[in-house]
């Protein structure tokens, strides 16, 4: 039974890996990236809140005068 010659395997694996790498690089280099579409300004309908028409002030406990 003849023995399997593995002396050329390294060269074959290396050359096929390099070929695949070059093919993928060429494929990615020729890929057309589309520009980001301009986002349309969304006009949201403003719902009036009852607290928006009133002026309120929130007092911090540290700003109150001492008792």
Secondary structure, 3 states (H helix, E strand, C coil): CCCCCCCCHHHHHHHHHHHHHHHHHHHHHCCCCCCCCCCCCCCCCCCCCCCCCCCCCCCCCCCCCCC
